[in-house]
Amino acid sequence: MTVHPKYQHCGLAKRIMHEIEAYLIQVVDESAVVKLLADKHTHRLYEQFGFHLAAPTSMGMIWYQPDKENEHNRINPEFLFESHLE
């Protein structure tokens, strides 16, 4: 989820996550595992709703269409290994 900068820090992301959490509790089977990818430092929001860091057991990955690669949209691979989540 991405909130437009104009509307950030107004509680909108938390309101959306409350709705998602309610949906997951109602619909998702007890044995299911729900995974998400979080951008740098946004994991703190998701932790408030019961999500836990999956690293080092799991790591998010990304794939781009070869003919649509754009350096401005690519994630720096070094980011995946930074210790900012510790």
matplotlib code that plots the C-alpha trace (Angstrom):
import matplotlib.pyplot as plt

x = [0.0, 1.2, -0.3, 0.1, 2.6, -0.2, -2.2, 0.7, 0.8, -3.0, -3.7, -4.9, -2.5, -3.6, -7.3, -6.6, -4.7, -7.5, -9.8, -7.3, -6.8, -10.5, -10.8, -8.0, -9.4, -12.8, -11.8, -8.4, -8.1, -6.2, -3.6, -2.9, 0.2, -0.2, 3.0, 3.6, 6.5, 7.3, 9.5, 12.3, 11.2, 7.5, 7.6, 6.9, 3.4, 2.7, 4.1, 1.3, -1.1, 0.6, 3.0, 6.6, 9.8, 10.3, 14.1, 16.3, 13.9, 12.4, 13.4, 11.4, 12.4, 11.5, 11.4, 11.1, 10.1, 13.5, 12.2, 10.7, 13.6, 14.0, 16.9, 14.8, 12.3, 14.8, 15.5, 19.2, 20.1, 22.3, 19.1, 18.0, 21.0, 21.3, 21.0, 18.4, 15.8, 17.9]
y = [0.0, 3.5, 6.6, 9.8, 12.1, 14.7, 12.3, 10.7, 11.0, 11.4, 7.8, 6.7, 3.7, 2.5, 2.8, 0.7, -1.9, -2.1, -3.1, -5.5, -7.1, -7.5, -9.1, -11.5, -12.5, -13.2, -14.9, -16.5, -20.1, -20.6, -22.7, -20.1, -17.9, -14.3, -12.7, -9.2, -7.1, -4.0, -1.1, 0.1, 1.2, 0.6, -2.8, -1.0, -0.2, -3.8, -5.1, -3.2, -5.5, -8.8, -9.2, -10.3, -10.0, -13.2, -12.7, -14.7, -17.5, -15.7, -12.8, -10.8, -10.9, -8.9, -9.6, -7.2, -7.7, -7.7, -5.1, -2.9, -2.5, 1.0, 2.0, 4.5, 1.8, -0.9, -1.8, -1.6, -5.3, -4.0, -2.8, -6.4, -7.1, -3.9, -4.4, -1.7, -4.2, -5.5]
z = [0.0, -0.8, 0.6, -1.4, 0.4, 0.8, 3.0, 4.9, 8.7, 9.0, 10.1, 6.7, 6.5, 10.0, 9.0, 5.9, 7.9, 10.5, 7.6, 6.2, 9.6, 10.1, 6.7, 7.4, 10.8, 9.2, 6.0, 6.2, 7.5, 10.8, 9.0, 6.3, 6.2, 4.9, 3.6, 2.5, 1.2, 3.2, 2.0, 4.1, 7.6, 6.9, 8.6, 11.9, 10.7, 9.8, 13.1, 14.8, 13.1, 14.0, 11.1, 11.9, 10.0, 8.0, 7.7, 7.8, 7.0, 4.1, 1.9, -0.6, -4.2, -7.3, -11.0, -13.9, -17.5, -19.4, -21.9, -19.2, -16.9, -15.7, -13.5, -11.7, -10.6, -9.7, -6.1, -5.1, -4.3, -1.4, 0.3, 0.7, 2.9, 5.0, 8.7, 9.1, 10.2, 13.2]

ax = plt.figure().add_subplot(projection="3d")
ax.plot(x, y, z, "-o")
ax.set_aspect("equal")
plt.show()
